[in-house]
Amino acid sequence: LISGDTSFTCVFIVEGTSVQKTVSVDHVSITPSSFTELSADSATVSCVLAGAGSMPTIGWFSSSTEVKDTDADHSLTVPGSLTGEGLTTSLVSTSDTTDTPYTCKFTFTNAVLSQSMTVDVVTVTP
């Protein structure tokens, strides 16, 4: 398990000659919000991306359907650039009436990283 930026070196010995190749590995992590922020009519979920060396394309999904900022029941916060501390993206939903899974997806040139979480809908009756 890789817990930080590191590098690996492969060494090949061919007919007594040593050839080596070193590859750098960036450790990238996604942390979902540790809570779902609830209000009377909305829920907010967030993902924090840390350790990325380049800006990914960011998407939000409910099941396998992409959530767009133009959807009447959702609003998205998607930053335009990385900071030294990474980036935070958020989704606000105003339409969940049942437990709803959401996934934040970060697409890089050579990799896709994602993290899922669920908005738990609770009904309080007197």
C-alpha positions in Angstrom: 0.0 0.0 0.0 1.4 3.4 -1.0 0.8 6.1 1.5 2.8 8.9 0.0 4.6 10.0 -3.2 7.3 7.6 -4.0 9.3 6.0 -6.9 10.0 2.5 -8.0 13.1 1.3 -9.9 13.2 -1.8 -12.1 16.6 -3.3 -12.8 17.1 -5.7 -15.8 20.4 -7.5 -16.3 20.9 -8.6 -19.9 24.1 -10.5 -20.8 25.9 -8.9 -17.8 24.7 -5.4 -18.6 22.5 -3.7 -16.1 19.6 -1.4 -17.3 17.3 0.3 -15.0 14.2 2.5 -15.2 12.8 4.6 -12.4 9.1 5.5 -12.3 7.6 8.2 -10.0 4.3 7.4 -8.4 2.1 10.2 -7.1 -0.1 9.3 -4.1 -3.6 10.8 -4.7 -6.4 10.6 -2.1 -10.1 11.4 -2.2 -11.8 12.0 1.1 -15.6 12.2 1.2 -17.3 14.5 3.6 -17.5 12.8 7.0 -21.0 14.0 7.3 -23.9 14.9 5.1 -25.0 18.5 5.8 -28.8 18.4 6.0 -31.3 21.3 6.1 -35.0 21.3 5.8 -35.0 20.8 2.1 -31.5 20.0 0.9 -28.4 17.8 1.5 -24.8 18.7 0.7 -22.0 16.1 0.0 -18.4 16.9 -0.7 -15.1 15.3 -1.9 -11.6 16.6 -1.2 -8.9 15.6 -3.7 -5.3 15.8 -2.4 -2.0 15.0 -3.9 -2.9 15.5 -7.6 -0.2 16.9 -9.8 -2.6 18.1 -12.5 -6.2 19.4 -12.7 -8.7 16.6 -13.4 -12.1 16.7 -15.1 -14.7 16.5 -12.2 -18.0 14.8 -12.5 -20.8 13.9 -10.1 -23.1 10.8 -10.6 -26.2 9.5 -9.0 -26.2 5.7 -9.7 -24.8 5.7 -13.2 -26.4 9.0 -14.3 -24.3 12.1 -14.5 -25.6 15.0 -12.4 -25.3 18.3 -14.1 -25.3 21.8 -12.6 -28.2 22.7 -14.9 -30.4 20.1 -13.3 -33.2 21.8 -11.4 -32.7 19.7 -8.3 -28.9 19.9 -8.0 -26.2 22.5 -7.8 -22.5 21.8 -8.0 -19.4 23.5 -6.8 -16.5 22.5 -9.1 -13.2 24.5 -8.7 -11.4 25.7 -11.7 -7.9 25.0 -10.4 -5.8 23.1 -7.9 -4.4 24.7 -4.8 -1.5 23.5 -2.6 -4.1 21.7 -0.5 -5.9 20.1 -3.4 -9.5 20.8 -4.2 -13.0 20.4 -2.8 -16.0 19.7 -4.9 -19.6 19.7 -3.6 -23.1 18.7 -4.6 -26.3 20.1 -3.1 -29.4 18.1 -3.7 -32.9 19.4 -3.1 -34.9 16.4 -4.4 -33.9 13.3 -2.4 -36.9 11.5 -0.9 -35.2 8.2 -0.5 -31.6 7.2 0.4 -29.6 8.3 -2.7 -26.0 7.3 -3.6 -23.7 9.9 -5.1 -20.2 9.5 -6.6 -17.6 12.1 -7.2 -15.3 11.2 -10.2 -12.0 12.7 -11.0 -10.7 11.9 -14.5 -7.0 12.4 -15.3 -5.2 11.7 -18.5 -4.2 8.2 -17.4 -6.5 7.4 -14.5 -10.0 7.8 -13.1 -10.5 8.1 -9.3 -13.9 8.0 -7.6 -15.5 8.0 -4.2 -19.1 7.1 -3.4 -21.3 8.2 -0.5 -25.0 8.0 0.3 -27.5 10.7 1.4 -29.6 9.0 4.0 -33.1 10.4 4.1 -34.8 10.4 7.5 -38.4 11.1 8.0 -39.4 12.4 11.5 -43.0 12.0 12.4 -44.7 13.4 15.4 
